[in-house]
Amino acid sequence: MQNSAGRGERSLTIFELSDEAERVRTGFADASARLVRITAGLKQHRRQSRTVQADMQSLQQLKFG
């Protein structure tokens, strides 16, 4: 396996690697928080949809006339 310096690119310093790792960690934390919000929203939507469906079935069972 050839390192990046072997391709004409300079090697990153430990500080640059540490900074990049922190940026990746922050990105994952942000993505995780967004996924939590999306999941919560989808669950809420599913609950509301089930409630509306149940209400519609109840109304359909009533006989008006």
Buried (B, 14 or more C-beta within 10 A) or exposed (E): EEEEEEEEEEEEEEEEEEEEEEEEEEEEEEEEEEEEEEEEEEEEEEEEEEEEEEEEEEEEEEEEE
